[in-house]
């Protein structure tokens, strides 16, 4: 019983990783206009009194797409550890490094965007 639960849990994490990875790639490379659609309908719209931020720019949007992709890679790495630990560990490290770098870029970009709006 425990083994069946473990397999289902790994499958769920694998599916989440694949879906997030595909979404990140689709947004990053603007597959079928997905990136343009999300920029036009979501990231460039004001949130109440907040003006559109860093994600409304092309650079910012790509940075956030990399964040989505990095989370997908982290999930894939987590699922892969059930089958092949070195592969899973490598994917976890790759996803974590990509997430940290993209997060730093996103935070710096949001700060710059906010400062530019205050002027």
Secondary structure, 3 states (H helix, E strand, C coil): CHHHHHHHHHHHHHHHHHHHHHHHHHHHCCHHHHHHHHHHHHHCCCECCECCCHHHCHHHHHHHHHHHHHHHHHHHHHHHCCCCHHHHHHHHHHHHHHHHHHHHHHHHHHHHHHHHHHC
